[in-house]
Amino acid sequence: MLILIWLVLCLAAVFFMLLPLALWRREIFSRYSGSRSVACPENRQPAVVSIDARHAAATGADGCPDLCLSDCTRWPERSNCGQSCMSQALQAGPYTPGEIKVGTKRIYHLPIVLAAFAAWCLGAVWHSQYLFRTRWMDAVGLTHAQVKQMVWWLSPHLLTAAVCLLFAYGVAWLLAVRHRKGVLQGVLMSVLLSGAVVATGWFGIARLPHDLLAIEAGYAVLATFTVGAIVGGLYDKLVMRPQ
């Protein structure tokens, strides 16, 4: 019993010791979070920037946080800039979407092509003889000879690749419109787009045979996460930056 009381007192002491630090970091995070509108010192055009509030909170225990930008509407092409707009960002108030006119972020093609290719390869493996080809054939009503002949047809592969590429471009467009990046944001946008596609064609999808629907649904889920993770994760990585 005495040991339990001693443990509770120790935990309470640690809690009250760490509480002021946690509150102070929360205050710093709230102070620097959110987007802000500035005039880019390079071209004097409006831009929207975000201060890295998490980094500021993590380094601001002594009252002097290390401030840096975490995003800008001119990035990733100009992400190696000197961030000389920081003084404007500190003085500017929170940015309201639509307050100023800024262009959407560009769509970069290489991550999209990689994501589409990954989704296509995933589909080839998913429907191969090592996984679900037998069940797929039974659900569709095709024989081994028919499927073996279809494998060498060019049109199904081109159609599948086109669908994967179109879906990847849709995810990239949503990320560009929303000024988002990262694996999590890519997956969220991919799930959102996939849900919209399913909702649009639900009447036809629901009429598919149960086994075929289960197989294609499993592939669609994996492809959705794969495309979202690649497009979002590589969104501003594979970019030719100006000198």
CYANA upper distance limits for C-alpha pairs under 8 A (distance plus 0.5 A):
  1 MET  CA      5 ILE  CA      6.84
  2 LEU  CA      6 TRP  CA      6.60
  3 ILE  CA      7 LEU  CA      6.67
  4 LEU  CA      8 VAL  CA      6.74
  5 ILE  CA      9 LEU  CA      6.68
  6 TRP  CA     10 CYS  CA      6.67
  7 LEU  CA     11 LEU  CA      6.64
  8 VAL  CA     12 ALA  CA      6.58
  9 LEU  CA     13 ALA  CA      6.59
 10 CYS  CA     14 VAL  CA      6.70
 11 LEU  CA     15 PHE  CA      6.55
 12 ALA  CA     16 PHE  CA      6.71
 13 ALA  CA     17 MET  CA      6.61
 14 VAL  CA     18 LEU  CA      6.62
 15 PHE  CA     19 LEU  CA      6.39
 16 PHE  CA     20 PRO  CA      7.88
 17 MET  CA     21 LEU  CA      8.31
 18 LEU  CA     22 ALA  CA      6.71
 19 LEU  CA     23 LEU  CA      6.64
 20 PRO  CA     24 TRP  CA      6.54
 21 LEU  CA     25 ARG  CA      6.65
 21 LEU  CA     61 ALA  CA      7.50
 22 ALA  CA     26 ARG  CA      6.62
 23 LEU  CA     27 GLU  CA      6.70
 24 TRP  CA     28 ILE  CA      6.87
 24 TRP  CA     61 ALA  CA      7.90
 25 ARG  CA     29 PHE  CA      6.62
 25 ARG  CA     57 ALA  CA      5.34
 25 ARG  CA     58 ALA  CA      7.56
 25 ARG  CA     60 GLY  CA      7.52
 25 ARG  CA     61 ALA  CA      7.42
 26 ARG  CA     30 SER  CA      6.65
 26 ARG  CA     57 ALA  CA      7.52
 27 GLU  CA     31 ARG  CA      6.61
 28 ILE  CA     32 TYR  CA      6.89
 28 ILE  CA     53 ALA  CA      7.85
 28 ILE  CA     56 ALA  CA      7.36
 28 ILE  CA     57 ALA  CA      5.84
 28 ILE  CA     60 GLY  CA      7.77
 29 PHE  CA     33 SER  CA      6.30
 29 PHE  CA     53 ALA  CA      5.45
 29 PHE  CA     54 ARG  CA      6.72
 29 PHE  CA     56 ALA  CA      7.37
 29 PHE  CA     57 ALA  CA      5.81
 30 SER  CA     53 ALA  CA      8.09
 31 ARG  CA     53 ALA  CA      8.44
 32 TYR  CA     51 ILE  CA      6.60
 32 TYR  CA     52 ASP  CA      7.90
 32 TYR  CA     53 ALA  CA      5.67
 32 TYR  CA     56 ALA  CA      8.16
 32 TYR  CA     90 LEU  CA      8.43
 33 SER  CA     50 SER  CA      7.78
 33 SER  CA     51 ILE  CA      7.00
 33 SER  CA     52 ASP  CA      7.80
 33 SER  CA     53 ALA  CA      5.62
 34 GLY  CA     50 SER  CA      6.69
 34 GLY  CA     51 ILE  CA      7.94
 34 GLY  CA     94 PRO  CA      6.55
 34 GLY  CA     95 TYR  CA      7.77
 35 SER  CA     48 VAL  CA      6.90
 35 SER  CA     49 VAL  CA      6.07
 35 SER  CA     50 SER  CA      5.07
 35 SER  CA     51 ILE  CA      7.86
 35 SER  CA     94 PRO  CA      6.31
 35 SER  CA     95 TYR  CA      5.73
 36 ARG  CA     48 VAL  CA      6.03
 36 ARG  CA     49 VAL  CA      5.92
 36 ARG  CA     50 SER  CA      6.73
 36 ARG  CA     89 ALA  CA      6.41
 36 ARG  CA     92 ALA  CA      6.58
 36 ARG  CA     93 GLY  CA      6.73
 36 ARG  CA     94 PRO  CA      5.63
 36 ARG  CA     95 TYR  CA      5.06
 37 SER  CA     46 PRO  CA      7.38
 37 SER  CA     47 ALA  CA      6.27
 37 SER  CA     48 VAL  CA      4.95
 37 SER  CA     49 VAL  CA      6.84
 37 SER  CA     89 ALA  CA      7.46
 37 SER  CA     92 ALA  CA      7.24
 37 SER  CA     93 GLY  CA      8.38
 37 SER  CA     94 PRO  CA      8.23
 37 SER  CA     95 TYR  CA      6.30
 37 SER  CA    100 ILE  CA      8.26
 38 VAL  CA     46 PRO  CA      6.30
 38 VAL  CA     47 ALA  CA      5.94
 38 VAL  CA     48 VAL  CA      6.64
 38 VAL  CA     49 VAL  CA      7.71
 38 VAL  CA     85 CYS  CA      7.42
 38 VAL  CA     88 GLN  CA      6.51
 38 VAL  CA     89 ALA  CA      6.70
 38 VAL  CA     92 ALA  CA      7.86
 39 ALA  CA     44 ARG  CA      5.72
 39 ALA  CA     45 GLN  CA      5.84
 39 ALA  CA     46 PRO  CA      5.03
 39 ALA  CA     47 ALA  CA      6.44
 39 ALA  CA     85 CYS  CA      7.95
 39 ALA  CA     88 GLN  CA      8.38
 40 CYS  CA     44 ARG  CA      5.42
 40 CYS  CA     45 GLN  CA      6.03
 40 CYS  CA     46 PRO  CA      6.65
 40 CYS  CA     47 ALA  CA      6.63
 40 CYS  CA     85 CYS  CA      6.92
 41 PRO  CA     45 GLN  CA      8.49
 41 PRO  CA     84 SER  CA      7.43
 41 PRO  CA     85 CYS  CA      6.93
 46 PRO  CA    100 ILE  CA      7.83
 46 PRO  CA    101 LYS  CA      7.91
 46 PRO  CA    102 VAL  CA      7.06
 47 ALA  CA     72 CYS  CA      7.44
 47 ALA  CA     73 THR  CA      6.33
 47 ALA  CA     74 ARG  CA      7.46
 47 ALA  CA    102 VAL  CA      6.76
 48 VAL  CA     72 CYS  CA      6.16
 48 VAL  CA     73 THR  CA      6.08
 48 VAL  CA     95 TYR  CA      8.14
 48 VAL  CA    102 VAL  CA      8.08
 49 VAL  CA     69 LEU  CA      7.42
 49 VAL  CA     70 SER  CA      8.16
 49 VAL  CA     71 ASP  CA      6.07
 49 VAL  CA     72 CYS  CA      4.74
 49 VAL  CA     73 THR  CA      7.11
 49 VAL  CA     89 ALA  CA      7.82
 50 SER  CA     69 LEU  CA      6.18
 50 SER  CA     70 SER  CA      6.09
 50 SER  CA     71 ASP  CA      5.66
 50 SER  CA     72 CYS  CA      6.93
 51 ILE  CA     67 LEU  CA      7.53
 51 ILE  CA     68 CYS  CA      6.38
 51 ILE  CA     69 LEU  CA      4.81
 51 ILE  CA     70 SER  CA      5.95
 51 ILE  CA     71 ASP  CA      7.76
 51 ILE  CA     89 ALA  CA      8.33
 52 ASP  CA     56 ALA  CA      6.80
 52 ASP  CA     67 LEU  CA      7.43
 52 ASP  CA     68 CYS  CA      6.36
 52 ASP  CA     69 LEU  CA      5.85
 52 ASP  CA     70 SER  CA      5.24
 53 ALA  CA     57 ALA  CA      6.57
 54 ARG  CA     58 ALA  CA      6.64
 55 HIS  CA     59 THR  CA      6.67
 55 HIS  CA     65 PRO  CA      8.50
 55 HIS  CA     66 ASP  CA      7.65
 55 HIS  CA     67 LEU  CA      7.95
 56 ALA  CA     60 GLY  CA      6.21
 56 ALA  CA     65 PRO  CA      5.43
 56 ALA  CA     66 ASP  CA      5.97
 56 ALA  CA     67 LEU  CA      6.20
 56 ALA  CA     68 CYS  CA      8.44
 57 ALA  CA     61 ALA  CA      7.83
 57 ALA  CA     65 PRO  CA      7.33
 58 ALA  CA     65 PRO  CA      8.28
 59 THR  CA     64 CYS  CA      8.00
 59 THR  CA     65 PRO  CA      5.51
 59 THR  CA     66 ASP  CA      6.44
 60 GLY  CA     64 CYS  CA      5.70
 60 GLY  CA     65 PRO  CA      4.24
 60 GLY  CA     66 ASP  CA      7.39
 61 ALA  CA     65 PRO  CA      7.84
 68 CYS  CA     83 GLN  CA      8.06
 68 CYS  CA     86 MET  CA      8.03
 69 LEU  CA     83 GLN  CA      7.62
 69 LEU  CA     86 MET  CA      8.11
 71 ASP  CA     75 TRP  CA      7.36
 72 CYS  CA     76 PRO  CA      8.43
 72 CYS  CA     79 SER  CA      8.41
 73 THR  CA    102 VAL  CA      8.03
 73 THR  CA    103 GLY  CA      8.11
 73 THR  CA    104 THR  CA      7.93
 73 THR  CA    105 LYS  CA      6.92
 73 THR  CA    179 HIS  CA      7.88
 74 ARG  CA     78 ARG  CA      6.42
 74 ARG  CA     79 SER  CA      8.05
 74 ARG  CA    105 LYS  CA      7.97
 75 TRP  CA     79 SER  CA      5.48
 75 TRP  CA    105 LYS  CA      8.40
 75 TRP  CA    236 ASP  CA      8.36
 76 PRO  CA    236 ASP  CA      5.94
 76 PRO  CA    237 LYS  CA      8.38
 76 PRO  CA    239 VAL  CA      7.80
 76 PRO  CA    241 ARG  CA      8.13
 77 GLU  CA    239 VAL  CA      7.50
 77 GLU  CA    240 MET  CA      7.66
 77 GLU  CA    241 ARG  CA      5.43
 77 GLU  CA    242 PRO  CA      7.11
 78 ARG  CA    241 ARG  CA      7.50
 78 ARG  CA    242 PRO  CA      7.93
 85 CYS  CA     89 ALA  CA      6.82
 86 MET  CA     90 LEU  CA      6.74
 87 SER  CA     91 GLN  CA      7.01
 88 GLN  CA     92 ALA  CA      6.50
 89 ALA  CA     93 GLY  CA      8.41
 95 TYR  CA     99 GLU  CA      7.56
104 THR  CA    176 ALA  CA      6.32
104 THR  CA    177 VAL  CA      6.18
104 THR  CA    179 HIS  CA      7.59
105 LYS  CA    176 ALA  CA      5.35
105 LYS  CA    177 VAL  CA      7.52
105 LYS  CA    179 HIS  CA      7.01
106 ARG  CA    176 ALA  CA      6.96
107 ILE  CA    172 ALA  CA      6.78
107 ILE  CA    173 TRP  CA      7.25
107 ILE  CA    176 ALA  CA      7.12
108 TYR  CA    112 ILE  CA      7.65
108 TYR  CA    235 TYR  CA      7.60
108 TYR  CA    238 LEU  CA      8.37
108 TYR  CA    239 VAL  CA      7.68
109 HIS  CA    113 VAL  CA      6.69
110 LEU  CA    114 LEU  CA      6.70
110 LEU  CA    238 LEU  CA      7.41
111 PRO  CA    115 ALA  CA      6.56
111 PRO  CA    230 ILE  CA      7.15
111 PRO  CA    231 VAL  CA      5.90
111 PRO  CA    234 LEU  CA      6.36
111 PRO  CA    235 TYR  CA      7.03
111 PRO  CA    238 LEU  CA      7.42
112 ILE  CA    116 ALA  CA      6.60
112 ILE  CA    165 LEU  CA      7.48
112 ILE  CA    168 ALA  CA      5.98
112 ILE  CA    169 TYR  CA      6.75
112 ILE  CA    172 ALA  CA      7.79
112 ILE  CA    230 ILE  CA      8.35
112 ILE  CA    231 VAL  CA      6.33
113 VAL  CA    117 PHE  CA      6.55
113 VAL  CA    165 LEU  CA      7.16
113 VAL  CA    168 ALA  CA      8.28
114 LEU  CA    118 ALA  CA      6.60
114 LEU  CA    230 ILE  CA      8.04
115 ALA  CA    119 ALA  CA      6.68
115 ALA  CA    165 LEU  CA      8.35
115 ALA  CA    168 ALA  CA      7.05
115 ALA  CA    226 THR  CA      7.53
115 ALA  CA    227 VAL  CA      5.40
115 ALA  CA    228 GLY  CA      8.44
115 ALA  CA    230 ILE  CA      6.06
115 ALA  CA    231 VAL  CA      6.73
116 ALA  CA    120 TRP  CA      6.62
116 ALA  CA    161 ALA  CA      7.42
116 ALA  CA    164 CYS  CA      5.35
116 ALA  CA    165 LEU  CA      5.35
116 ALA  CA    167 PHE  CA      8.37
116 ALA  CA    168 ALA  CA      6.55
116 ALA  CA    227 VAL  CA      7.24
117 PHE  CA    121 CYS  CA      6.63
117 PHE  CA    161 ALA  CA      7.83
117 PHE  CA    164 CYS  CA      8.10
117 PHE  CA    165 LEU  CA      8.37
118 ALA  CA    122 LEU  CA      6.55
118 ALA  CA    226 THR  CA      7.89
118 ALA  CA    227 VAL  CA      8.05
119 ALA  CA    123 GLY  CA      6.70
119 ALA  CA    164 CYS  CA      6.90
119 ALA  CA    223 ALA  CA      5.70
119 ALA  CA    226 THR  CA      7.19
119 ALA  CA    227 VAL  CA      7.06
120 TRP  CA    124 ALA  CA      6.79
120 TRP  CA    160 THR  CA      7.40
120 TRP  CA    161 ALA  CA      6.48
120 TRP  CA    164 CYS  CA      7.08
121 CYS  CA    125 VAL  CA      6.78
122 LEU  CA    126 TRP  CA      6.42
122 LEU  CA    219 TYR  CA      8.36
122 LEU  CA    223 ALA  CA      7.63
123 GLY  CA    127 HIS  CA      6.56
123 GLY  CA    219 TYR  CA      7.17
123 GLY  CA    223 ALA  CA      8.32
124 ALA  CA    128 SER  CA      6.50
125 VAL  CA    130 TYR  CA      8.06
125 VAL  CA    131 LEU  CA      7.75
126 TRP  CA    131 LEU  CA      6.35
126 TRP  CA    132 PHE  CA      6.77
126 TRP  CA    133 ARG  CA      8.28
126 TRP  CA    219 TYR  CA      7.30
127 HIS  CA    131 LEU  CA      6.90
127 HIS  CA    132 PHE  CA      5.79
127 HIS  CA    133 ARG  CA      5.36
127 HIS  CA    136 TRP  CA      7.89
128 SER  CA    132 PHE  CA      6.83
128 SER  CA    133 ARG  CA      5.63
129 GLN  CA    133 ARG  CA      5.39
129 GLN  CA    134 THR  CA      7.16
132 PHE  CA    136 TRP  CA      6.41
132 PHE  CA    215 ILE  CA      7.82
133 ARG  CA    137 MET  CA      6.53
134 THR  CA    138 ASP  CA      6.83
135 ARG  CA    139 ALA  CA      6.66
135 ARG  CA    211 ASP  CA      7.84
135 ARG  CA    212 LEU  CA      8.39
136 TRP  CA    140 VAL  CA      6.62
136 TRP  CA    211 ASP  CA      7.97
136 TRP  CA    212 LEU  CA      6.59
136 TRP  CA    215 ILE  CA      7.70
137 MET  CA    141 GLY  CA      6.15
137 MET  CA    142 LEU  CA      5.56
137 MET  CA    143 THR  CA      7.15
137 MET  CA    144 HIS  CA      8.18
137 MET  CA    147 VAL  CA      8.18
138 ASP  CA    142 LEU  CA      7.04
139 ALA  CA    209 PRO  CA      7.07
139 ALA  CA    211 ASP  CA      6.44
139 ALA  CA    212 LEU  CA      5.94
140 VAL  CA    212 LEU  CA      7.59
142 LEU  CA    146 GLN  CA      6.70
142 LEU  CA    147 VAL  CA      7.17
143 THR  CA    147 VAL  CA      6.81
144 HIS  CA    148 LYS  CA      6.46
145 ALA  CA    149 GLN  CA      6.72
146 GLN  CA    150 MET  CA      6.70
147 VAL  CA    151 VAL  CA      6.71
148 LYS  CA    152 TRP  CA      7.83
149 GLN  CA    153 TRP  CA      7.59
150 MET  CA    156 PRO  CA      8.50
153 TRP  CA    157 HIS  CA      7.98
154 LEU  CA    158 LEU  CA      6.76
155 SER  CA    159 LEU  CA      6.50
156 PRO  CA    160 THR  CA      6.62
157 HIS  CA    161 ALA  CA      6.58
158 LEU  CA    162 ALA  CA      6.54
159 LEU  CA    163 VAL  CA      6.75
160 THR  CA    164 CYS  CA      6.76
161 ALA  CA    165 LEU  CA      6.57
162 ALA  CA    166 LEU  CA      6.51
163 VAL  CA    167 PHE  CA      6.61
164 CYS  CA    168 ALA  CA      6.68
165 LEU  CA    169 TYR  CA      6.71
166 LEU  CA    170 GLY  CA      6.73
167 PHE  CA    171 VAL  CA      6.90
168 ALA  CA    172 ALA  CA      6.79
168 ALA  CA    227 VAL  CA      6.65
168 ALA  CA    228 GLY  CA      8.16
168 ALA  CA    231 VAL  CA      7.62
169 TYR  CA    173 TRP  CA      6.54
170 GLY  CA    174 LEU  CA      6.82
170 GLY  CA    193 LEU  CA      7.85
171 VAL  CA    175 LEU  CA      6.82
171 VAL  CA    186 GLY  CA      7.52
171 VAL  CA    189 MET  CA      6.39
171 VAL  CA    190 SER  CA      5.97
171 VAL  CA    193 LEU  CA      7.44
171 VAL  CA    228 GLY  CA      7.32
171 VAL  CA    231 VAL  CA      7.83
172 ALA  CA    176 ALA  CA      6.63
172 ALA  CA    186 GLY  CA      8.47
172 ALA  CA    231 VAL  CA      6.97
172 ALA  CA    232 GLY  CA      8.07
172 ALA  CA    235 TYR  CA      8.36
173 TRP  CA    177 VAL  CA      6.60
174 LEU  CA    178 ARG  CA      6.58
174 LEU  CA    189 MET  CA      6.99
175 LEU  CA    179 HIS  CA      6.24
175 LEU  CA    180 ARG  CA      5.48
175 LEU  CA    181 LYS  CA      6.90
175 LEU  CA    185 GLN  CA      8.13
175 LEU  CA    186 GLY  CA      7.49
175 LEU  CA    189 MET  CA      7.47
175 LEU  CA    232 GLY  CA      8.08
176 ALA  CA    180 ARG  CA      7.07
180 ARG  CA    185 GLN  CA      6.93
180 ARG  CA    186 GLY  CA      8.48
181 LYS  CA    185 GLN  CA      6.34
181 LYS  CA    186 GLY  CA      7.03
181 LYS  CA    232 GLY  CA      5.74
181 LYS  CA    233 GLY  CA      7.44
181 LYS  CA    235 TYR  CA      6.68
181 LYS  CA    236 ASP  CA      8.05
182 GLY  CA    186 GLY  CA      6.55
182 GLY  CA    229 ALA  CA      8.21
182 GLY  CA    232 GLY  CA      5.10
182 GLY  CA    233 GLY  CA      5.10
182 GLY  CA    234 LEU  CA      8.00
182 GLY  CA    235 TYR  CA      7.63
183 VAL  CA    187 VAL  CA      6.64
183 VAL  CA    228 GLY  CA      7.35
183 VAL  CA    229 ALA  CA      5.09
183 VAL  CA    230 ILE  CA      7.52
183 VAL  CA    231 VAL  CA      8.18
183 VAL  CA    232 GLY  CA      5.20
183 VAL  CA    233 GLY  CA      4.86
184 LEU  CA    188 LEU  CA      6.68
184 LEU  CA    228 GLY  CA      8.50
184 LEU  CA    229 ALA  CA      7.49
184 LEU  CA    232 GLY  CA      7.78
185 GLN  CA    189 MET  CA      6.65
185 GLN  CA    228 GLY  CA      8.32
185 GLN  CA    232 GLY  CA      6.83
186 GLY  CA    190 SER  CA      6.54
186 GLY  CA    227 VAL  CA      8.42
186 GLY  CA    228 GLY  CA      4.77
186 GLY  CA    229 ALA  CA      6.03
186 GLY  CA    230 ILE  CA      8.11
186 GLY  CA    231 VAL  CA      6.71
186 GLY  CA    232 GLY  CA      4.44
186 GLY  CA    233 GLY  CA      7.54
187 VAL  CA    191 VAL  CA      6.56
187 VAL  CA    224 THR  CA      7.84
187 VAL  CA    225 PHE  CA      6.08
187 VAL  CA    226 THR  CA      8.40
187 VAL  CA    227 VAL  CA      8.07
187 VAL  CA    228 GLY  CA      4.55
187 VAL  CA    229 ALA  CA      5.94
187 VAL  CA    232 GLY  CA      7.62
188 LEU  CA    192 LEU  CA      6.63
188 LEU  CA    228 GLY  CA      7.77
189 MET  CA    193 LEU  CA      6.64
189 MET  CA    228 GLY  CA      7.41
190 SER  CA    194 SER  CA      6.51
190 SER  CA    224 THR  CA      6.30
190 SER  CA    225 PHE  CA      7.45
190 SER  CA    227 VAL  CA      7.58
190 SER  CA    228 GLY  CA      5.47
191 VAL  CA    195 GLY  CA      6.48
191 VAL  CA    224 THR  CA      6.86
191 VAL  CA    225 PHE  CA      7.91
191 VAL  CA    228 GLY  CA      8.29
192 LEU  CA    196 ALA  CA      6.81
193 LEU  CA    197 VAL  CA      6.81
194 SER  CA    198 VAL  CA      6.68
194 SER  CA    224 THR  CA      7.41
195 GLY  CA    199 ALA  CA      6.52
196 ALA  CA    200 THR  CA      6.62
197 VAL  CA    201 GLY  CA      6.81
198 VAL  CA    202 TRP  CA      5.93
198 VAL  CA    205 ILE  CA      8.18
201 GLY  CA    205 ILE  CA      6.64
202 TRP  CA    206 ALA  CA      6.31
203 PHE  CA    207 ARG  CA      7.37
204 GLY  CA    208 LEU  CA      7.66
205 ILE  CA    213 LEU  CA      7.99
206 ALA  CA    213 LEU  CA      8.36
208 LEU  CA    212 LEU  CA      7.10
208 LEU  CA    213 LEU  CA      6.36
209 PRO  CA    213 LEU  CA      6.52
210 HIS  CA    214 ALA  CA      6.67
211 ASP  CA    215 ILE  CA      6.75
212 LEU  CA    216 GLU  CA      6.61
213 LEU  CA    217 ALA  CA      6.31
214 ALA  CA    218 GLY  CA      6.69
215 ILE  CA    219 TYR  CA      6.96
216 GLU  CA    220 ALA  CA      6.48
217 ALA  CA    221 VAL  CA      6.68
218 GLY  CA    222 LEU  CA      6.93
219 TYR  CA    223 ALA  CA      6.48
220 ALA  CA    224 THR  CA      6.39
221 VAL  CA    225 PHE  CA      6.86
222 LEU  CA    226 THR  CA      6.56
223 ALA  CA    227 VAL  CA      6.47
224 THR  CA    228 GLY  CA      6.60
225 PHE  CA    229 ALA  CA      6.47
226 THR  CA    230 ILE  CA      6.70
227 VAL  CA    231 VAL  CA      6.45
228 GLY  CA    232 GLY  CA      6.24
228 GLY  CA    233 GLY  CA      8.48
229 ALA  CA    233 GLY  CA      6.04
230 ILE  CA    234 LEU  CA      6.27
230 ILE  CA    235 TYR  CA      8.33
231 VAL  CA    235 TYR  CA      5.97
233 GLY  CA    237 LYS  CA      8.30
234 LEU  CA    238 LEU  CA      6.81
